[in-house]
Amino acid sequence: MQKTVKVFLFAGQSNMVGADAHPERIDDFPLFKGAGAPQSDVRYTTLQLQKEGWGALRPFDAFGPELTFARLVKKHDSSPIAIIKSAIGGTTAAYDWNPDAPESGQKLYPRTLQLIREALAALDKQGIRYQFEAVVWHQGENDMLDRQINKAYTTNLRTIIQRLRADLKLPKLKWFLGEVSEKGIWGMDNRANLAILREQQDQLLASDPLLRWVPTSHLAFDVMNSGQPHYHFGTQGQLQLGEAFGAAYLKEIGKLPKSKERTFAKGLPIAKKGRIRLFVLAGQRNMEGEDAFVSELPAALAQPQNDVLFRYSLGGGVQNSKNGEPLGPVSALGNFGPELSLGAQLRKSLPASEGIALLKFTHSGAQGPDWLPQGSPESRRNLYPKFLAFLRDAHSDLTRQGYEPTWEGIFWHPGENDTYFTSYLKNYAGWMRSLMAQVRQDLEQPNLSWFVSEQHPKAIWKNMAALNTSLRELAETDKQLVIVKTEHLPHQRAHFGTQGTLLLGEALARAYQERRP
């Protein structure tokens, strides 16, 4: 018996189009090798290919999240898939997607509705059973930028959603809304406007139980050759975006595989009342581990390190450990940070009778203002309260279990995005001074050491030398601040990459060992 085809509409603007996502680069990313091959078992049509009708899903000059969405969903759901895509860059919900099709817009709503009806009619003509499953939506950048319309986004998008449900006679049609990433340039020079957009989206999510939110600020996001954070996800980001949408859909239908929980089979590898040294890793892109791939790890570090405790909060809370677990690769994106080699080196150098715990709190999409203890006007992005709660919870949990945790140091890598934006660059050392002082005060550790690794001089980010100089000057006034040089480490275009990240972890371990009494 023929299975019912699940039909999805992918709609939005440039990041749904897939601007700056290059098919020839797909195989550069280990998790996605082969993802650019045509998927003959997935029907696909677009606004641009409307006259051609259905064809096989494949990338063209660019590609959006549809490729890896389909690839992931097929792994866990046996239903056949069909994707209708309608996306044009630079469009707004207020004008271009407005169902009333004003002359000032591109009339995308009626054009998309016609595309849907023609595509479904073609399936009817072939005798193919189908169900219209969901809308996958990524849009809002241009509405955000226009202060005459950005506070009407809730109303405008609600109108689109309600009209499409009515026109398709699908009152319970679900929508998956992708976040406009805070990691790109929008998250810096348009912080206030982006906050307005997010407030508008939150209002809509609260009012419609059939909407689902898909976070994206933790995903890879391209960097221009000028060192400016991009406007678009780029190749790797689009591949990850598709899987993020796919995972959200699989979760919705109860078919998302549960991640394997890693535990210590015989409890923590240290006697009760024993000392556990606590080491904190915090920061953004390189500390989270962008472009450092688990598939390229040496075998010894790819396995759990059962003599090192690991707790983590990644991507600003997108992925969290439930309890302490053995140190090892955990990122759902297939990345790792300097924690693996750091933990291995520390374990070799410290007494076996003492425990080691690494506490990793990172958000690769964050910028300096997000870490400020006093917060920023865009309060939803504030990380400090979450960071402090994460540290306190880890310490308290170990204490409750009968161990004696001691704070040993915080390893920090400065924010890459902060180097590009001049006002952030000028304030960065002052922000770090404030952050270090507040952490020491809140943890009641006035002499807590901070180990801050320099930005690599060969990185594409701007103003590397100026940032590093400001950190060295800060260290002259703070004897508990240790600057860790990185210029001798290998480095790729934007990030340390696999080998550089492993060596960064070893460099951080040496910095601690040299300072330890």
MOSUL-V617696 format. One record per residue. N is the residue number from 0. RES is the residue in one letter. OMEGA is omega in degrees with one decimal (999 if undefined). NEAR is the number of other ideal C-beta (glycine too) atoms within 8 Angstrom. D_FIRST is the distance of its C-alpha to the first C-alpha in Angstrom with 2 decimals. Layout:
BEGIN
n | res | omega | near | d_first
N | RES | OMEGA | NEAR | D_FIRST
N | RES | OMEGA | NEAR | D_FIRST
END
This chain:
BEGIN
n | res | omega | near | d_first
0 | M | -178.3 | 2 | 0.00
1 | Q | 178.5 | 5 | 3.79
2 | K | 178.3 | 8 | 6.36
3 | T | 179.0 | 9 | 9.40
4 | V | 175.0 | 14 | 12.32
5 | K | -177.5 | 12 | 15.51
6 | V | 178.3 | 14 | 18.50
7 | F | 169.8 | 13 | 21.97
8 | L | 173.3 | 14 | 25.35
9 | F | -173.1 | 16 | 28.02
10 | A | 178.2 | 12 | 31.41
11 | G | -178.5 | 12 | 35.10
12 | Q | -163.8 | 15 | 38.03
13 | S | 179.5 | 11 | 39.32
14 | N | 168.5 | 16 | 37.88
15 | M | 173.2 | 16 | 34.41
16 | V | -175.6 | 12 | 35.19
17 | G | 179.3 | 12 | 36.16
18 | A | 178.6 | 10 | 39.81
19 | D | 170.7 | 12 | 41.59
20 | A | -169.4 | 15 | 38.45
21 | H | -177.9 | 8 | 38.82
22 | P | -177.8 | 11 | 35.91
23 | E | -179.9 | 4 | 38.43
24 | R | -174.7 | 8 | 39.38
25 | I | -176.2 | 14 | 35.99
26 | D | 174.9 | 8 | 36.61
27 | D | -173.5 | 6 | 39.97
28 | F | -168.8 | 12 | 38.29
29 | P | -178.0 | 8 | 37.22
30 | L | -170.6 | 9 | 34.30
31 | F | 177.4 | 11 | 32.72
32 | K | -179.9 | 8 | 33.32
33 | G | -176.7 | 6 | 30.59
34 | A | 179.1 | 10 | 29.27
35 | G | 179.6 | 10 | 30.40
36 | A | 176.9 | 6 | 28.16
37 | P | 177.9 | 6 | 25.62
38 | Q | -173.8 | 13 | 22.17
39 | S | -179.7 | 5 | 20.03
40 | D | 178.6 | 6 | 16.81
41 | V | 176.6 | 13 | 18.33
42 | R | -174.1 | 12 | 18.93
43 | Y | 172.8 | 14 | 22.54
44 | T | -177.2 | 14 | 25.05
45 | T | 176.9 | 10 | 28.53
46 | L | -177.8 | 11 | 31.38
47 | Q | -178.1 | 4 | 33.25
48 | L | -171.9 | 9 | 30.46
49 | Q | -177.8 | 10 | 29.44
50 | K | -178.9 | 4 | 30.27
51 | E | 179.9 | 6 | 28.12
52 | G | -176.6 | 10 | 24.93
53 | W | 172.8 | 9 | 22.06
54 | G | 177.8 | 10 | 22.75
55 | A | 176.8 | 9 | 22.24
56 | L | 179.9 | 12 | 23.78
57 | R | 175.2 | 10 | 27.22
58 | P | 174.6 | 9 | 30.79
59 | F | 177.8 | 6 | 33.26
60 | D | 175.1 | 3 | 37.00
61 | A | 178.2 | 12 | 36.15
62 | F | 178.1 | 11 | 33.12
63 | G | -174.9 | 16 | 32.36
64 | P | -175.4 | 16 | 30.38
65 | E | -175.8 | 13 | 26.99
66 | L | -175.4 | 16 | 27.01
67 | T | 170.7 | 16 | 27.39
68 | F | -178.5 | 17 | 25.50
69 | A | -177.9 | 15 | 22.30
70 | R | -179.1 | 12 | 23.33
71 | L | -177.2 | 13 | 24.03
72 | V | -179.8 | 12 | 21.08
73 | K | -179.3 | 11 | 18.64
74 | K | -170.2 | 6 | 20.55
75 | H | 178.7 | 9 | 19.87
76 | D | -173.5 | 10 | 16.67
77 | S | -179.8 | 3 | 13.37
78 | S | 174.6 | 8 | 12.21
79 | P | -173.4 | 10 | 12.81
80 | I | 169.7 | 13 | 16.23
81 | A | -177.4 | 15 | 18.21
82 | I | 172.5 | 16 | 21.97
83 | I | -176.3 | 13 | 24.44
84 | K | 176.1 | 14 | 27.99
85 | S | -176.7 | 13 | 31.17
86 | A | 176.2 | 13 | 34.26
87 | I | -177.8 | 11 | 37.87
88 | G | 173.9 | 8 | 40.76
89 | G | -175.5 | 6 | 43.69
90 | T | -178.7 | 14 | 42.04
91 | T | 172.0 | 11 | 42.82
92 | A | -175.8 | 12 | 41.07
93 | A | -174.7 | 13 | 44.32
94 | Y | -171.2 | 11 | 44.42
95 | D | -179.4 | 12 | 41.70
96 | W | -178.6 | 14 | 38.72
97 | N | -179.7 | 14 | 40.54
98 | P | 178.4 | 10 | 38.40
99 | D | 173.2 | 4 | 41.65
100 | A | 178.1 | 8 | 41.91
101 | P | -178.8 | 7 | 45.65
102 | E | -178.3 | 3 | 47.49
103 | S | -178.9 | 4 | 48.37
104 | G | -177.7 | 14 | 44.76
105 | Q | 175.4 | 8 | 42.09
106 | K | -176.8 | 8 | 39.94
107 | L | -179.7 | 12 | 36.93
108 | Y | 179.2 | 13 | 35.36
109 | P | 178.5 | 9 | 35.03
110 | R | 179.5 | 11 | 34.10
111 | T | 178.8 | 12 | 31.31
112 | L | 177.0 | 10 | 30.06
113 | Q | 177.9 | 8 | 30.02
114 | L | -179.9 | 14 | 28.17
115 | I | -176.1 | 12 | 25.43
116 | R | 178.6 | 8 | 25.18
117 | E | -179.9 | 10 | 25.12
118 | A | 179.2 | 14 | 22.43
119 | L | 177.6 | 11 | 20.14
120 | A | 178.0 | 8 | 21.09
121 | A | 176.6 | 10 | 20.04
122 | L | 177.1 | 13 | 16.48
123 | D | -177.9 | 8 | 16.62
124 | K | 179.4 | 6 | 18.06
125 | Q | -179.8 | 6 | 15.27
126 | G | -177.6 | 4 | 12.69
127 | I | 176.8 | 8 | 11.36
128 | R | -179.3 | 7 | 10.78
129 | Y | 168.8 | 11 | 13.38
130 | Q | 178.9 | 8 | 15.88
131 | F | -164.9 | 11 | 19.43
132 | E | -173.6 | 7 | 20.03
133 | A | 172.1 | 12 | 23.70
134 | V | 175.7 | 13 | 26.79
135 | V | -166.9 | 15 | 28.48
136 | W | 169.7 | 11 | 32.15
137 | H | -172.9 | 14 | 35.22
138 | Q | 174.7 | 12 | 38.26
139 | G | -175.7 | 13 | 41.73
140 | E | -176.6 | 12 | 44.25
141 | N | 171.3 | 10 | 45.93
142 | D | -178.8 | 15 | 46.03
143 | M | -173.4 | 15 | 47.65
144 | L | -175.6 | 8 | 50.38
145 | D | -176.4 | 10 | 51.52
146 | R | 175.3 | 6 | 53.60
147 | Q | -176.2 | 4 | 53.55
148 | I | -170.8 | 12 | 49.83
149 | N | 178.9 | 14 | 48.83
150 | K | 175.5 | 7 | 49.66
151 | A | -174.8 | 9 | 47.42
152 | Y | 178.3 | 18 | 44.23
153 | T | -178.6 | 11 | 42.88
154 | T | -175.5 | 7 | 43.36
155 | N | -179.9 | 14 | 42.06
156 | L | 176.7 | 13 | 38.81
157 | R | 179.0 | 11 | 38.22
158 | T | 178.7 | 10 | 38.62
159 | I | -177.9 | 13 | 36.00
160 | I | -177.4 | 12 | 33.49
161 | Q | -179.2 | 8 | 34.19
162 | R | -179.6 | 10 | 34.12
163 | L | 176.8 | 14 | 30.76
164 | R | -179.4 | 11 | 29.23
165 | A | -176.8 | 8 | 30.87
166 | D | 178.7 | 7 | 30.01
167 | L | -177.0 | 9 | 26.29
168 | K | 179.7 | 5 | 26.45
169 | L | -174.4 | 8 | 25.24
170 | P | -179.1 | 6 | 28.17
171 | K | 179.9 | 6 | 26.72
172 | L | -178.4 | 12 | 25.79
173 | K | 178.1 | 11 | 26.92
174 | W | 174.8 | 13 | 29.23
175 | F | -175.4 | 14 | 30.09
176 | L | 178.0 | 13 | 33.73
177 | G | 179.0 | 16 | 35.12
178 | E | 167.8 | 12 | 38.80
179 | V | -168.7 | 14 | 41.34
180 | S | 173.7 | 14 | 42.72
181 | E | -172.4 | 13 | 46.26
182 | K | -179.6 | 12 | 46.61
183 | G | -176.8 | 12 | 47.27
184 | I | 178.1 | 10 | 50.34
185 | W | -177.0 | 14 | 49.12
186 | G | -177.9 | 15 | 49.72
187 | M | -174.4 | 12 | 53.33
188 | D | 176.3 | 6 | 54.99
189 | N | -179.4 | 11 | 52.87
190 | R | -176.6 | 13 | 52.73
191 | A | 179.1 | 8 | 53.86
192 | N | 178.4 | 12 | 51.46
193 | L | 177.2 | 14 | 48.52
194 | A | 177.0 | 12 | 49.55
195 | I | 178.8 | 12 | 49.51
196 | L | -178.5 | 14 | 46.00
197 | R | 176.0 | 11 | 44.81
198 | E | 178.4 | 8 | 46.61
199 | Q | 178.6 | 14 | 44.89
200 | Q | 178.8 | 15 | 41.46
201 | D | 178.1 | 8 | 42.34
202 | Q | 179.9 | 9 | 43.32
203 | L | 179.1 | 14 | 39.99
204 | L | -179.2 | 10 | 38.07
205 | A | -174.7 | 6 | 40.22
206 | S | -175.4 | 7 | 39.56
207 | D | -176.6 | 10 | 35.77
208 | P | -179.8 | 3 | 33.66
209 | L | 177.2 | 7 | 30.52
210 | L | 177.9 | 12 | 32.19
211 | R | -177.2 | 9 | 31.96
212 | W | 179.4 | 8 | 34.76
213 | V | 179.3 | 11 | 34.26
214 | P | 180.0 | 9 | 37.60
215 | T | -172.0 | 13 | 38.45
216 | S | 177.6 | 14 | 42.22
217 | H | -176.9 | 15 | 41.77
218 | L | 177.2 | 13 | 39.71
219 | A | -180.0 | 11 | 41.40
220 | F | -169.3 | 14 | 43.21
221 | D | 177.6 | 13 | 44.95
222 | V | 178.9 | 11 | 48.73
223 | M | 178.5 | 8 | 50.64
224 | N | 176.7 | 4 | 53.18
225 | S | -175.1 | 5 | 55.86
226 | G | 178.7 | 11 | 54.86
227 | Q | 169.3 | 9 | 53.47
228 | P | -169.5 | 12 | 50.27
229 | H | 171.2 | 13 | 47.71
230 | Y | -171.0 | 9 | 46.01
231 | H | -180.0 | 13 | 42.62
232 | F | -175.0 | 17 | 40.51
233 | G | -171.1 | 12 | 40.65
234 | T | -176.8 | 13 | 38.45
235 | Q | -179.8 | 13 | 38.21
236 | G | 178.3 | 15 | 38.11
237 | Q | 177.8 | 17 | 35.14
238 | L | 178.2 | 16 | 33.21
239 | Q | 179.5 | 13 | 34.11
240 | L | 178.2 | 17 | 33.45
241 | G | 178.6 | 17 | 29.82
242 | E | 177.1 | 11 | 29.43
243 | A | 176.0 | 14 | 31.36
244 | F | -179.5 | 14 | 29.00
245 | G | 178.9 | 14 | 26.00
246 | A | 178.7 | 10 | 27.65
247 | A | 178.9 | 11 | 28.43
248 | Y | 179.8 | 13 | 24.84
249 | L | 176.0 | 13 | 23.59
250 | K | -179.0 | 8 | 26.43
251 | E | -177.6 | 9 | 25.43
252 | I | 175.3 | 7 | 21.95
253 | G | -177.8 | 5 | 23.50
254 | K | 176.8 | 7 | 22.19
255 | L | -179.8 | 8 | 25.46
256 | P | 177.5 | 5 | 26.83
257 | K | 177.4 | 4 | 30.24
258 | S | -179.2 | 5 | 33.12
259 | K | 179.1 | 4 | 34.92
260 | E | -179.6 | 6 | 38.14
261 | R | -178.1 | 8 | 41.11
262 | T | 171.9 | 7 | 44.01
263 | F | -174.2 | 11 | 47.26
264 | A | -177.2 | 3 | 46.64
265 | K | -178.0 | 4 | 50.25
266 | G | -179.2 | 4 | 51.12
267 | L | -175.3 | 10 | 53.01
268 | P | 178.4 | 8 | 55.03
269 | I | -177.9 | 9 | 58.36
270 | A | 174.7 | 4 | 60.58
271 | K | -176.0 | 6 | 60.99
272 | K | 177.6 | 6 | 63.88
273 | G | -179.5 | 11 | 63.36
274 | R | 171.7 | 9 | 63.48
275 | I | 179.2 | 16 | 60.33
276 | R | -178.7 | 13 | 61.00
277 | L | 177.9 | 13 | 58.81
278 | F | -176.9 | 15 | 57.98
279 | V | 171.3 | 13 | 56.25
280 | L | -177.2 | 17 | 54.29
281 | A | 178.2 | 11 | 53.77
282 | G | -168.9 | 12 | 53.23
283 | Q | -168.0 | 15 | 50.72
284 | R | -175.6 | 12 | 48.92
285 | N | 178.2 | 14 | 50.61
286 | M | 175.1 | 16 | 51.01
287 | E | 174.2 | 16 | 47.32
288 | G | 178.8 | 12 | 46.63
289 | E | 177.9 | 11 | 45.16
290 | D | 169.7 | 13 | 44.63
291 | A | -166.5 | 15 | 45.43
292 | F | -179.9 | 13 | 42.33
293 | V | -177.9 | 10 | 41.53
294 | S | -179.2 | 7 | 40.04
295 | E | -178.8 | 7 | 43.56
296 | L | 168.4 | 13 | 45.41
297 | P | -171.9 | 5 | 47.54
298 | A | -175.0 | 6 | 46.03
299 | A | -178.0 | 6 | 48.68
300 | L | 176.9 | 12 | 47.90
301 | A | -179.3 | 9 | 44.11
302 | Q | 176.6 | 7 | 44.46
303 | P | 174.9 | 8 | 45.52
304 | Q | -169.9 | 13 | 49.29
305 | N | 178.0 | 7 | 49.84
306 | D | 177.2 | 7 | 53.48
307 | V | 178.8 | 14 | 52.89
308 | L | -176.7 | 14 | 51.51
309 | F | 170.1 | 16 | 49.30
310 | R | -173.6 | 14 | 48.45
311 | Y | 168.2 | 11 | 46.94
312 | S | -173.6 | 13 | 45.88
313 | L | 175.2 | 13 | 44.27
314 | G | -178.7 | 13 | 43.54
315 | G | 177.7 | 11 | 45.66
316 | G | 178.3 | 8 | 43.75
317 | V | 179.0 | 7 | 40.16
318 | Q | -175.5 | 11 | 40.05
319 | N | 172.6 | 7 | 42.41
320 | S | 177.5 | 10 | 43.26
321 | K | 178.3 | 5 | 43.04
322 | N | 173.8 | 7 | 46.07
323 | G | 179.6 | 12 | 48.12
324 | E | 178.4 | 16 | 46.25
325 | P | 178.6 | 12 | 47.28
326 | L | 177.8 | 12 | 47.91
327 | G | 177.6 | 12 | 45.19
328 | P | -177.3 | 9 | 42.70
329 | V | -171.4 | 11 | 40.71
330 | S | 176.6 | 12 | 39.79
331 | A | 179.3 | 6 | 36.14
332 | L | 179.2 | 9 | 37.02
333 | G | 179.7 | 9 | 38.04
334 | N | 173.4 | 12 | 41.73
335 | F | 177.4 | 12 | 44.87
336 | G | -177.2 | 15 | 48.41
337 | P | -176.1 | 15 | 51.83
338 | E | -174.9 | 13 | 51.35
339 | L | 179.7 | 16 | 50.14
340 | S | 176.2 | 15 | 53.25
341 | L | -179.4 | 16 | 55.49
342 | G | -179.7 | 15 | 54.52
343 | A | -179.3 | 13 | 54.93
344 | Q | 178.9 | 13 | 58.38
345 | L | -178.7 | 15 | 59.56
346 | R | 179.5 | 11 | 58.58
347 | K | -170.0 | 6 | 60.69
348 | S | -176.0 | 7 | 63.72
349 | L | -177.6 | 9 | 63.84
350 | P | -178.9 | 4 | 65.01
351 | A | -179.2 | 5 | 62.37
352 | S | -179.1 | 5 | 63.65
353 | E | 178.4 | 11 | 62.52
354 | G | 176.8 | 12 | 59.00
355 | I | 175.4 | 14 | 57.41
356 | A | 174.4 | 16 | 54.92
357 | L | -179.6 | 15 | 53.46
358 | L | -174.3 | 13 | 52.46
359 | K | 177.6 | 15 | 50.48
360 | F | -175.5 | 13 | 50.14
361 | T | 171.7 | 14 | 48.99
362 | H | -174.7 | 15 | 47.48
363 | S | 179.2 | 13 | 47.08
364 | G | -175.4 | 13 | 46.81
365 | A | 172.3 | 12 | 50.12
366 | Q | -174.9 | 13 | 53.54
367 | G | -177.9 | 11 | 57.06
368 | P | -178.7 | 11 | 57.34
369 | D | -177.1 | 11 | 54.31
370 | W | -174.7 | 10 | 56.30
371 | L | 178.1 | 13 | 59.50
372 | P | -179.7 | 7 | 60.74
373 | Q | 179.1 | 4 | 61.91
374 | G | 178.1 | 7 | 58.56
375 | S | 178.3 | 10 | 57.94
376 | P | 178.1 | 6 | 57.52
377 | E | -166.4 | 11 | 53.76
378 | S | 179.8 | 7 | 53.73
379 | R | -177.7 | 6 | 49.98
380 | R | -175.3 | 12 | 50.27
381 | N | -178.2 | 12 | 53.11
382 | L | -171.1 | 11 | 52.48
383 | Y | 179.4 | 12 | 55.79
384 | P | 179.1 | 7 | 55.21
385 | K | 178.9 | 12 | 51.89
386 | F | -179.0 | 11 | 53.56
387 | L | 179.1 | 10 | 56.45
388 | A | 177.9 | 8 | 54.29
389 | F | -179.4 | 12 | 52.22
390 | L | -178.6 | 13 | 55.45
391 | R | 180.0 | 9 | 57.02
392 | D | 179.9 | 8 | 53.99
393 | A | -179.9 | 14 | 53.87
394 | H | -178.2 | 12 | 57.60
395 | S | -179.0 | 8 | 57.55
396 | D | 178.8 | 10 | 54.65
397 | L | 177.8 | 13 | 56.47
398 | T | 179.1 | 10 | 59.69
399 | R | -179.7 | 6 | 58.09
400 | Q | 176.6 | 8 | 56.87
401 | G | 178.3 | 6 | 60.46
402 | Y | 179.5 | 14 | 60.61
403 | E | -178.6 | 8 | 63.14
404 | P | 176.5 | 13 | 61.40
405 | T | 178.8 | 8 | 63.62
406 | W | -176.4 | 10 | 62.91
407 | E | -179.2 | 8 | 63.52
408 | G | 177.4 | 12 | 62.53
409 | I | 177.4 | 13 | 60.07
410 | F | -173.3 | 15 | 58.59
411 | W | 170.9 | 13 | 57.83
412 | H | -173.2 | 11 | 56.75
413 | P | -175.3 | 15 | 57.76
414 | G | -178.4 | 13 | 55.27
415 | E | -178.7 | 13 | 54.36
416 | N | -176.3 | 14 | 53.71
417 | D | -177.2 | 13 | 57.14
418 | T | -175.3 | 17 | 58.92
419 | Y | -173.0 | 13 | 57.86
420 | F | -169.6 | 11 | 58.85
421 | T | -178.2 | 5 | 62.67
422 | S | 176.7 | 6 | 63.25
423 | Y | -179.6 | 16 | 61.01
424 | L | -177.8 | 14 | 62.81
425 | K | -175.9 | 6 | 66.20
426 | N | -167.6 | 9 | 65.25
427 | Y | -178.6 | 15 | 63.28
428 | A | 177.3 | 10 | 66.17
429 | G | 176.2 | 7 | 67.24
430 | W | -179.9 | 12 | 63.74
431 | M | 177.9 | 13 | 63.66
432 | R | 179.9 | 10 | 67.09
433 | S | -179.5 | 11 | 65.89
434 | L | -178.6 | 12 | 62.70
435 | M | -178.5 | 14 | 64.57
436 | A | -176.9 | 8 | 67.31
437 | Q | 177.4 | 10 | 64.97
438 | V | 178.9 | 13 | 62.88
439 | R | 179.9 | 11 | 66.10
440 | Q | -174.7 | 8 | 67.39
441 | D | 177.0 | 7 | 64.25
442 | L | -177.9 | 11 | 63.83
443 | E | 179.7 | 5 | 67.60
444 | Q | -173.2 | 8 | 67.87
445 | P | -178.4 | 6 | 70.58
446 | N | -178.2 | 6 | 70.72
447 | L | -178.9 | 13 | 67.02
448 | S | 172.3 | 12 | 66.50
449 | W | 177.9 | 12 | 64.10
450 | F | -174.1 | 13 | 63.02
451 | V | -179.5 | 14 | 61.94
452 | S | -178.5 | 14 | 60.68
453 | E | 168.6 | 12 | 61.70
454 | Q | -177.2 | 12 | 59.43
455 | H | -176.1 | 12 | 59.27
456 | P | -179.3 | 8 | 61.55
457 | K | 179.7 | 5 | 59.08
458 | A | -177.4 | 12 | 56.24
459 | I | -179.9 | 7 | 55.29
460 | W | -178.8 | 12 | 56.14
461 | K | 166.9 | 8 | 59.43
462 | N | 179.9 | 10 | 62.70
463 | M | -176.3 | 12 | 62.12
464 | A | -179.2 | 7 | 65.85
465 | A | 179.3 | 9 | 66.77
466 | L | -178.8 | 14 | 64.30
467 | N | 178.1 | 12 | 65.42
468 | T | -179.6 | 8 | 69.06
469 | S | 178.4 | 11 | 68.60
470 | L | 177.6 | 15 | 67.06
471 | R | 177.8 | 9 | 69.96
472 | E | 177.0 | 9 | 72.43
473 | L | -179.4 | 12 | 70.70
474 | A | 178.2 | 11 | 71.03
475 | E | 180.0 | 6 | 74.78
476 | T | -177.3 | 5 | 75.02
477 | D | -174.7 | 10 | 72.65
478 | K | 177.6 | 3 | 73.63
479 | Q | 177.2 | 9 | 70.41
480 | L | 179.7 | 11 | 68.29
481 | V | 177.4 | 11 | 67.54
482 | I | -177.9 | 11 | 66.30
483 | V | -178.4 | 11 | 64.13
484 | K | -178.5 | 8 | 64.38
485 | T | -172.7 | 13 | 61.29
486 | E | -179.9 | 8 | 62.65
487 | H | -177.1 | 4 | 62.67
488 | L | 173.8 | 11 | 58.95
489 | P | -177.2 | 8 | 56.29
490 | H | 176.9 | 11 | 54.45
491 | Q | -174.7 | 9 | 51.71
492 | R | -175.9 | 6 | 51.61
493 | A | -173.9 | 11 | 50.96
494 | H | -178.3 | 15 | 50.59
495 | F | -177.5 | 16 | 51.94
496 | G | -173.6 | 11 | 48.72
497 | T | -175.6 | 10 | 48.00
498 | Q | 179.9 | 8 | 51.38
499 | G | 179.9 | 15 | 53.40
500 | T | 176.3 | 17 | 51.73
501 | L | -179.5 | 14 | 52.45
502 | L | 174.8 | 12 | 56.05
503 | L | 177.7 | 16 | 56.35
504 | G | 178.6 | 17 | 55.56
505 | E | 178.4 | 11 | 58.27
506 | A | 177.9 | 13 | 60.71
507 | L | 178.5 | 14 | 60.17
508 | A | 179.0 | 13 | 60.75
509 | R | 179.6 | 9 | 63.99
510 | A | 177.6 | 11 | 65.17
511 | Y | -178.2 | 15 | 64.84
512 | Q | -179.4 | 10 | 66.44
513 | E | -178.2 | 6 | 69.40
514 | R | -175.6 | 8 | 69.99
515 | R | -179.8 | 5 | 69.54
516 | P | 999 | 1 | 72.92
END
